Amino acid sequence: MGHHQKTIESLELTLKSDSQLIQKLKIFSKKRNATSYDASGNISKGDLQEAISVAEELRQNLTAWIEKNHPDLLNIS
């Protein structure tokens, strides 16, 4: 199993991400791999918009986790 998959699967334990978010990230990872290795241009605009939305949700979850667990990391000048 690749490091991307392990990172995605660790989100349940590290950020307490829900299973739906993790499943979406796994699907996007598989699509990225297929696009990278099989054929480019197979990602629809809808998939792109959904990937951006999921990435934003993950960013918000990560920011909230950092604020709660390591707020000093956000005060970097």
Residue frames as qw, qx, qy, qz and C-alpha x, y, z in Angstrom:
[[0.000, 0.891, 0.455, 0.000, 0.00, 0.00, 0.00],
 [0.429, 0.507, -0.008, 0.748, 1.35, 3.42, -0.95],
 [0.270, -0.179, -0.445, 0.835, 2.07, 6.27, 1.40],
 [0.280, -0.181, -0.186, -0.924, -0.85, 8.29, -0.02],
 [0.649, -0.344, -0.591, -0.333, -3.30, 5.56, 0.99],
 [0.568, -0.274, -0.604, 0.487, -1.79, 5.24, 4.45],
 [0.080, 0.001, -0.183, 0.980, -2.01, 9.01, 4.93],
 [0.464, -0.257, -0.350, -0.772, -5.65, 9.07, 3.86],
 [0.697, -0.336, -0.627, -0.085, -6.53, 6.13, 6.11],
 [0.443, -0.122, -0.535, 0.709, -4.75, 7.75, 9.08],
 [0.145, -0.347, -0.057, -0.925, -7.16, 10.71, 8.97],
 [0.662, -0.490, -0.477, -0.308, -9.74, 8.70, 10.92],
 [0.733, -0.395, -0.380, 0.403, -7.33, 8.46, 13.85],
 [0.434, -0.015, -0.108, 0.894, -5.46, 11.75, 13.55],
 [0.132, -0.106, -0.068, -0.983, -8.17, 14.27, 12.64],
 [0.325, 0.303, 0.781, -0.438, -11.20, 12.12, 13.49],
 [0.326, 0.231, -0.428, -0.810, -12.36, 12.53, 9.88],
 [0.758, 0.145, 0.427, -0.472, -15.59, 10.78, 9.02],
 [0.616, 0.002, 0.747, 0.249, -15.66, 7.72, 6.80],
 [0.537, 0.760, 0.365, -0.006, -17.41, 9.57, 3.95],
 [0.085, 0.935, -0.296, -0.174, -14.57, 12.09, 3.65],
 [0.433, -0.463, 0.743, 0.214, -11.99, 9.31, 3.74],
 [0.657, 0.331, 0.669, 0.107, -13.87, 7.33, 1.08],
 [0.424, 0.895, 0.117, -0.076, -14.06, 10.38, -1.20],
 [0.108, -0.829, 0.512, 0.197, -10.32, 10.96, -0.80],
 [0.583, -0.161, 0.776, 0.182, -9.64, 7.31, -1.69],
 [0.621, 0.614, 0.486, 0.040, -11.78, 7.62, -4.82],
 [0.247, 0.954, -0.132, -0.104, -9.98, 10.81, -5.89],
 [0.359, -0.628, 0.658, 0.206, -6.63, 9.16, -5.24],
 [0.655, 0.144, 0.722, 0.171, -7.57, 6.24, -7.49],
 [0.500, 0.818, 0.283, 0.010, -8.77, 8.62, -10.20],
 [0.028, -0.913, 0.363, 0.185, -5.54, 10.62, -9.93],
 [0.511, -0.355, 0.746, 0.235, -3.52, 7.44, -10.30],
 [0.642, 0.443, 0.614, 0.123, -5.54, 6.35, -13.32],
 [0.332, 0.939, 0.064, -0.054, -5.13, 9.77, -14.92],
 [0.223, -0.808, 0.504, 0.209, -1.41, 9.86, -14.17],
 [0.414, -0.312, 0.827, 0.219, -0.68, 6.41, -15.55],
 [0.521, 0.378, 0.760, 0.093, -3.40, 5.56, -18.06],
 [0.275, 0.566, 0.465, 0.623, -4.74, 8.63, -19.82],
 [0.124, -0.223, -0.271, 0.928, -4.85, 12.32, -19.12],
 [0.278, -0.032, -0.236, -0.931, -7.99, 14.42, -19.35],
 [0.403, -0.294, -0.837, -0.223, -10.40, 11.85, -17.93],
 [0.164, -0.383, -0.633, 0.653, -11.47, 13.96, -14.96],
 [0.032, 0.725, 0.552, 0.411, -14.75, 15.83, -15.37],
 [0.000, -0.506, 0.144, -0.851, -15.37, 19.38, -14.22],
 [0.714, -0.535, -0.151, -0.426, -17.83, 17.96, -11.70],
 [0.888, -0.183, -0.279, 0.317, -15.13, 15.68, -10.28],
 [0.433, 0.325, -0.212, 0.814, -12.77, 18.63, -10.10],
 [0.319, -0.582, 0.018, -0.747, -15.30, 20.76, -8.24],
 [0.858, -0.448, -0.186, -0.172, -16.02, 17.92, -5.81],
 [0.797, 0.023, -0.283, 0.534, -12.29, 17.36, -5.23],
 [0.154, 0.458, -0.174, 0.858, -11.84, 21.06, -4.46],
 [0.589, -0.562, -0.074, -0.576, -14.79, 20.93, -2.04],
 [0.921, -0.291, -0.238, 0.104, -13.39, 17.85, -0.27],
 [0.610, 0.220, -0.263, 0.714, -9.95, 19.48, -0.07],
 [0.140, -0.559, 0.103, -0.811, -11.50, 22.57, 1.52],
 [0.795, -0.499, -0.138, -0.318, -13.34, 20.42, 4.06],
 [0.880, -0.089, -0.257, 0.388, -10.10, 18.63, 4.90],
 [0.341, 0.413, -0.205, 0.819, -8.27, 21.97, 5.23],
 [0.433, -0.600, 0.021, -0.672, -10.94, 23.23, 7.63],
 [0.909, -0.368, -0.188, -0.050, -10.72, 20.03, 9.69],
 [0.755, 0.110, -0.253, 0.594, -6.94, 20.30, 9.84],
 [0.073, 0.534, -0.149, 0.829, -7.03, 23.96, 10.83],
 [0.658, -0.576, -0.047, -0.483, -9.54, 23.21, 13.61],
 [0.931, -0.208, -0.223, 0.203, -7.35, 20.34, 14.84],
 [0.549, 0.285, -0.239, 0.748, -4.25, 22.55, 14.89],
 [0.221, -0.612, 0.061, -0.757, -6.14, 25.33, 16.70],
 [0.813, -0.496, -0.079, -0.294, -7.24, 22.83, 19.36],
 [0.951, -0.205, -0.048, 0.226, -4.07, 20.77, 19.76],
 [0.655, -0.127, 0.091, 0.739, -1.18, 23.02, 18.71],
 [0.159, 0.944, 0.289, -0.024, -2.34, 26.66, 18.53],
 [0.365, -0.736, 0.291, 0.491, 1.26, 27.84, 18.83],
 [0.537, 0.064, 0.637, 0.550, 1.88, 26.55, 15.29],
 [0.264, 0.780, 0.505, 0.259, -0.55, 29.14, 13.93],
 [0.185, -0.965, -0.027, 0.184, 1.35, 32.07, 15.43],
 [0.723, -0.045, 0.281, 0.629, 4.36, 31.80, 13.14],
 [0.101, 0.906, 0.030, -0.411, 5.64, 35.22, 12.12]]
